[in-house]
Amino acid sequence: MRFLNPKTDFAFKKIFGSEQSKEILLSFLNAILEPSKEETIVDLIIVDPYSVPKIKGMKDTYVDVKVTTQNGKKIIIEMQVLPVQGFEKRILYNAAKHYSNQLKKGNNYKELKPVIALTVTDFVMFSELEEVSSRFVLKEKTVLTNYKNSDIELVFVELPKFTKEENKLETLKDKWIFFLKNAETLDFVPQTLRVEPIKQAFEMANEGNLSDEELEWQERREDFIRVQRAMNFSREEVIEEGFKQGMEKGIEQGMEKGIEQGIEKGIEQGIEQGIEQGKKEALFLVAKTMLSEGMTKTQVAKITNLTEEELTKLAEEI
């Protein structure tokens, strides 16, 4: 059994933004936001539910799911995989825009409902803070008194800071964060996470339940994100990023070569050669993805150090 990576835009939108995601979202939001008993979210409406055609034109590294709760509160849930330029300003801008867009001509300001921007990041955003999650509201600068009717709240969950193992998960919040961070690495649903609606989230993330079109789009989105990461990585980091994908193939080739030689030394040498081949295969994979996304051979060469001849051959294979 294989699961989608919930951190990709496609999978995140499918799991949390589909028509059948209501119970998943209710559990997720109440766990992450930890509202008071009076503020518990008991019902919600998903704005612009997931559908493959609406995602196809996306050329970015984030996606959001918009929700309106039973009392009119607006919640924007966003998954961000890369620390792109202007990211912090965009979060604040989107929250302010959703707040101001509520007011139509002739309406009274008292009709404005609170807006929460919940952002999950696959990178550390606030290195000065130790906690996995953080919340920001308007406060008086000196004595930190809350602003009256502080209707815009920014909430962040930084996945790299979450280090709990599966057997150490205590709260529902722990379990949801563990799911987001680790689902793609699992080949079964851990016993601790076999609770509704997290179990339902795993079912929606199960690749076996996806159409061919959805599987193809998921692969394309992972490739695109990999390219964006590679553009900011050193050559060594590029190799490491793609290493897992090339390693298996390389080791398999090395083992075959060693077995053909029929001696223990030959097998050892074959494995070593296979690992090196795996690194090369990984670099080729990343380079092909870059070229397919429109980068020039000169740009790719600067990142990968591959030769003009190698890049020309890779371009012909696309």
MARRO-185383 format. One line per 8 residues: number of its first residue (from 1); for each residue x, z, y of C-alpha. Coordinates in nm, 4 decimals, always signed. Layout:
REM MARRO-185383
NUM) X:Z:Y; ...
***
This chain:
REM MARRO-185383
1) +0.0000:+0.0000:+0.0000; +0.1300:-0.0936:+0.3452; +0.0013:+0.0164:+0.6837; +0.0138:-0.1472:+1.0237; +0.2390:-0.0049:+1.2888; -0.0122:+0.1737:+1.5188; +0.2385:+0.1461:+1.8045; +0.1903:-0.2309:+1.8331
9) -0.0771:-0.3527:+2.0715; -0.2737:-0.5356:+1.8020; -0.2881:-0.2440:+1.5570; -0.3533:+0.0175:+1.8253; -0.6473:-0.1795:+1.9630; -0.7874:-0.2447:+1.6140; -0.7652:+0.1190:+1.5012; -0.8816:+0.2894:+1.8205
17) -1.0799:+0.0190:+1.9977; -1.3019:-0.1427:+1.7340; -1.6790:-0.1079:+1.7111; -1.6325:+0.1252:+1.4130; -1.3671:+0.3390:+1.5881; -1.6050:+0.5816:+1.7585; -1.5500:+0.8777:+1.5249; -1.1752:+0.8089:+1.5199
25) -1.1609:+0.8153:+1.8994; -1.3739:+1.1281:+1.9287; -1.1373:+1.3148:+1.6963; -0.8231:+1.1718:+1.8553; -0.9236:+1.2437:+2.2157; -1.0468:+1.5970:+2.1481; -0.7271:+1.6719:+1.9558; -0.4881:+1.5313:+2.2163
33) -0.6704:+1.6365:+2.5350; -0.7636:+1.9814:+2.3983; -1.0687:+2.0200:+2.6247; -1.2529:+2.3471:+2.6730; -1.5629:+2.4044:+2.4609; -1.7807:+2.2942:+2.7526; -1.5760:+1.9760:+2.8019; -1.5599:+1.8726:+2.4346
41) -1.6325:+1.5007:+2.3993; -1.9380:+1.4604:+2.1775; -2.0179:+1.0960:+2.2450; -1.8513:+0.7928:+2.4004; -1.8788:+0.4210:+2.4599; -1.5850:+0.1899:+2.3898; -1.5532:-0.0610:+2.6725; -1.4519:-0.4133:+2.5607
49) -1.4151:-0.3468:+2.1834; -1.1379:-0.5101:+1.9807; -1.1597:-0.8716:+1.8724; -0.8731:-1.1005:+1.7705; -0.9396:-1.3797:+2.0264; -0.9256:-1.1379:+2.3197; -0.5788:-1.0179:+2.2185; -0.4252:-1.3578:+2.1484
57) -0.3219:-1.4370:+2.5036; -0.1323:-1.1133:+2.5572; +0.2338:-1.1351:+2.6526; +0.3075:-0.7710:+2.7227; +0.4225:-0.4603:+2.5418; +0.1192:-0.2399:+2.5932; -0.2544:-0.2360:+2.5368; -0.5265:-0.0025:+2.6529
65) -0.8578:+0.1164:+2.5146; -1.1177:+0.2125:+2.7750; -1.3793:+0.4778:+2.7064; -1.6735:+0.6282:+2.8923; -1.7784:+0.9722:+2.7674; -2.1284:+1.1205:+2.7487; -2.0931:+1.2788:+3.0957; -1.9573:+0.9608:+3.2580
73) -1.5876:+1.0528:+3.2524; -1.3570:+0.7508:+3.2261; -1.0625:+0.7612:+2.9841; -0.7940:+0.4944:+2.9568; -0.5863:+0.5260:+2.6378; -0.2655:+0.3245:+2.6482; +0.0163:+0.2646:+2.4002; +0.3510:+0.1708:+2.5583
81) +0.6402:+0.0758:+2.3318; +0.9063:-0.0096:+2.5924; +1.0088:+0.1494:+2.9258; +0.9483:-0.1616:+3.1353; +1.0144:-0.1698:+3.5078; +0.7322:-0.0287:+3.7203; +0.5648:+0.1335:+3.4189; +0.5081:+0.4700:+3.5918
89) +0.3527:+0.3060:+3.8977; +0.1244:+0.0895:+3.6835; -0.0213:+0.3959:+3.5091; -0.1055:+0.5605:+3.8406; -0.2378:+0.2330:+3.9837; -0.4661:+0.1706:+3.6848; -0.6047:+0.5245:+3.7002; -0.6699:+0.4966:+4.0745
97) -0.8277:+0.1529:+4.0296; -1.0669:+0.2774:+3.7619; -1.1577:+0.5682:+3.9894; -1.2252:+0.3556:+4.2992; -1.4029:+0.0760:+4.1095; -1.6844:+0.3155:+4.0217; -1.8031:+0.3197:+4.3811; -2.0311:+0.0311:+4.4606
105) -2.1723:-0.0601:+4.8002; -2.4169:+0.2051:+4.9161; -2.3065:+0.4648:+4.6619; -2.2140:+0.8206:+4.7550; -1.8641:+0.9595:+4.6911; -2.0120:+1.2478:+4.4939; -2.1103:+0.9960:+4.2269; -1.7443:+0.9366:+4.1353
113) -1.6564:+1.0566:+3.7854; -1.3154:+1.1898:+3.6738; -1.0595:+0.9520:+3.5245; -0.8017:+1.0451:+3.2604; -0.5133:+0.8105:+3.1852; -0.3816:+0.9040:+2.8399; -0.0529:+0.7272:+2.7693; +0.1368:+0.7352:+2.4386
121) +0.4997:+0.6226:+2.4691; +0.7433:+0.5201:+2.1978; +1.0310:+0.6383:+2.4164; +1.1232:+0.9547:+2.6063; +0.9701:+0.9435:+2.9520; +1.0390:+1.2928:+3.0829; +1.3783:+1.4043:+2.9551; +1.3532:+1.7209:+3.1644
129) +1.0481:+1.8352:+2.9653; +1.0713:+1.9620:+2.6070; +0.7048:+1.9392:+2.5098; +0.5716:+1.6341:+2.3269; +0.2683:+1.6149:+2.5572; +0.2398:+1.6741:+2.9310; -0.0369:+1.6655:+3.1938; -0.0237:+1.5864:+3.5642
137) -0.2883:+1.6568:+3.8305; -0.2923:+1.6811:+4.2105; -0.1578:+2.0191:+4.3305; -0.0519:+2.1808:+4.6558; +0.3241:+2.1307:+4.6782; +0.4315:+2.4888:+4.7564; +0.1943:+2.7233:+4.5724; +0.0737:+2.4650:+4.3165
145) -0.2945:+2.5213:+4.3792; -0.5145:+2.2508:+4.2282; -0.6675:+2.0039:+4.4707; -1.0454:+2.0428:+4.4914; -1.2149:+1.7878:+4.2676; -0.8844:+1.6689:+4.1225; -1.0518:+1.3819:+3.9444; -0.7422:+1.1846:+3.8362
153) -0.5362:+1.3258:+3.5508; -0.2349:+1.1675:+3.3817; -0.1642:+1.2756:+3.0233; +0.1431:+1.1664:+2.8264; +0.2438:+1.1898:+2.4596; +0.6105:+1.1049:+2.3915; +0.6464:+1.0153:+2.0229; +1.0280:+1.0505:+1.9938
161) +0.9973:+1.4196:+2.0824; +0.7708:+1.4835:+1.7835; +0.9934:+1.5868:+1.4921; +0.7602:+1.7726:+1.2544; +0.7644:+1.6682:+0.8901; +0.4409:+1.6078:+0.6998; +0.4469:+1.9500:+0.5309; +0.4848:+2.1243:+0.8689
169) +0.1768:+1.9777:+1.0359; -0.0511:+2.2570:+1.1573; -0.3085:+2.1272:+1.4019; -0.5236:+1.8157:+1.4199; -0.3149:+1.7172:+1.7218; +0.0000:+1.7320:+1.5052; -0.1644:+1.5120:+1.2446; -0.2732:+1.2448:+1.4909
177) +0.0708:+1.2261:+1.6510; +0.2319:+1.2105:+1.3069; -0.0017:+0.9233:+1.2179; +0.0937:+0.7263:+1.5297; +0.4637:+0.7782:+1.4796; +0.4933:+0.7385:+1.1026; +0.2034:+0.5392:+0.9559; +0.4057:+0.2176:+0.9281
185) +0.6714:+0.3902:+0.7124; +0.4262:+0.5280:+0.4548; +0.3095:+0.3636:+0.1319; +0.0309:+0.6145:+0.0675; -0.1839:+0.8585:+0.2657; -0.0225:+1.2056:+0.2552; -0.2453:+1.4827:+0.1246; -0.2263:+1.6664:+0.4587
193) -0.3731:+1.3644:+0.6372; -0.6584:+1.2988:+0.3935; -0.9127:+1.4342:+0.6385; -1.1777:+1.2424:+0.8257; -1.1460:+1.0567:+1.0495; -0.7667:+1.0234:+1.0111; -0.8331:+0.8908:+0.6619; -1.0564:+0.6275:+0.8201
201) -0.7761:+0.5352:+1.0614; -0.5466:+0.4749:+0.7642; -0.8113:+0.2509:+0.6073; -0.8286:+0.0438:+0.9248; -0.4480:+0.0254:+0.9309; -0.4272:-0.0840:+0.5662; -0.2819:-0.4354:+0.5656; -0.4839:-0.5120:+0.2535
209) -0.8021:-0.4938:+0.4613; -0.6854:-0.7470:+0.7190; -0.7629:-1.1155:+0.7382; -0.4823:-1.3721:+0.7187; -0.5267:-1.4337:+1.0905; -0.4882:-1.0643:+1.1720; -0.1787:-1.0300:+0.9532; -0.0214:-1.3311:+1.1209
217) -0.0939:-1.1925:+1.4658; +0.0472:-0.8511:+1.3766; +0.3729:-1.0139:+1.2641; +0.3902:-1.2158:+1.5846; +0.3388:-0.9068:+1.7978; +0.6101:-0.7146:+1.6131; +0.8457:-1.0098:+1.6612; +0.7643:-1.0242:+2.0319
225) +0.8293:-0.6522:+2.0799; +1.1539:-0.6849:+1.8854; +1.2651:-0.9591:+2.1248; +1.1836:-0.7463:+2.4290; +1.3909:-0.4630:+2.2864; +1.6761:-0.7008:+2.2033; +1.6899:-0.8277:+2.5614; +1.7919:-0.4767:+2.6715
233) +2.0132:-0.3927:+2.3721; +2.3809:-0.4427:+2.3053; +2.4846:-0.6700:+2.0161; +2.5418:-0.3649:+1.7960; +2.1930:-0.2337:+1.8727; +2.0415:-0.5738:+1.7993; +2.2070:-0.5712:+1.4571; +2.0804:-0.2200:+1.3917
241) +1.7264:-0.3110:+1.5021; +1.7094:-0.6037:+1.2639; +1.9294:-0.4534:+0.9932; +1.6482:-0.3206:+0.7748; +1.4884:-0.6614:+0.7504; +1.8104:-0.8386:+0.6551; +1.9607:-0.5610:+0.4413; +1.7296:-0.5940:+0.1430
249) +1.7842:-0.9661:+0.1162; +2.1586:-0.9321:+0.1622; +2.2026:-0.6600:-0.0998; +1.9926:-0.8584:-0.3464; +2.2160:-1.1611:-0.2977; +2.5259:-0.9463:-0.3343; +2.4012:-0.7844:-0.6534; +2.3267:-1.1229:-0.8073
257) +2.6755:-1.2387:-0.7276; +2.8297:-0.9209:-0.8688; +2.6269:-0.9376:-1.1897; +2.7297:-1.2981:-1.2415; +3.0914:-1.1861:-1.2327; +3.0001:-0.9409:-1.5069; +3.2328:-0.6562:-1.4183; +3.1874:-0.3317:-1.2298
265) +3.4332:-0.4277:-0.9577; +3.2513:-0.7520:-0.9069; +2.9223:-0.5690:-0.8570; +3.0786:-0.3383:-0.5970; +3.2258:-0.6323:-0.4114; +2.8974:-0.8162:-0.4357; +2.7084:-0.5258:-0.2781; +2.9592:-0.5036:+0.0073
273) +2.9296:-0.8754:+0.0673; +2.5539:-0.8443:+0.0480; +2.5464:-0.5752:+0.3176; +2.7535:-0.7935:+0.5484; +2.5238:-1.0845:+0.4711; +2.2294:-0.8581:+0.5493; +2.3679:-0.7879:+0.8950; +2.4105:-1.1589:+0.9559
281) +2.0613:-1.2361:+0.8297; +1.9204:-0.9691:+1.0618; +2.1010:-1.1179:+1.3605; +1.9736:-1.4652:+1.2703; +1.6191:-1.3295:+1.2429; +1.6295:-1.1741:+1.5902; +1.7899:-1.4883:+1.7374; +1.5205:-1.7143:+1.5872
289) +1.2504:-1.4936:+1.7320; +1.4117:-1.5089:+2.0761; +1.4312:-1.8878:+2.0603; +1.0716:-1.9177:+1.9428; +0.9602:-1.7078:+2.2414; +1.1197:-1.9549:+2.4842; +1.4611:-1.8026:+2.5537; +1.7428:-2.0543:+2.6009
297) +2.0375:-2.0801:+2.3623; +2.2638:-1.9604:+2.6436; +2.0547:-1.6444:+2.6898; +2.0430:-1.5770:+2.3161; +2.4169:-1.6353:+2.2806; +2.4903:-1.3680:+2.5424; +2.2869:-1.1125:+2.3479; +2.3898:-1.2005:+1.9914
305) +2.7355:-1.3602:+2.0287; +2.6231:-1.6350:+1.7909; +2.7864:-1.9746:+1.8320; +2.6247:-2.2846:+1.9800; +2.6335:-2.4453:+1.6356; +2.4594:-2.1494:+1.4718; +2.1908:-2.1364:+1.7400; +2.1294:-2.5112:+1.7196
313) +2.0758:-2.4821:+1.3449; +1.8393:-2.1868:+1.3924; +1.6442:-2.3794:+1.6569; +1.5943:-2.6665:+1.4123; +1.4442:-2.4256:+1.1577; +1.1727:-2.3048:+1.3963
***
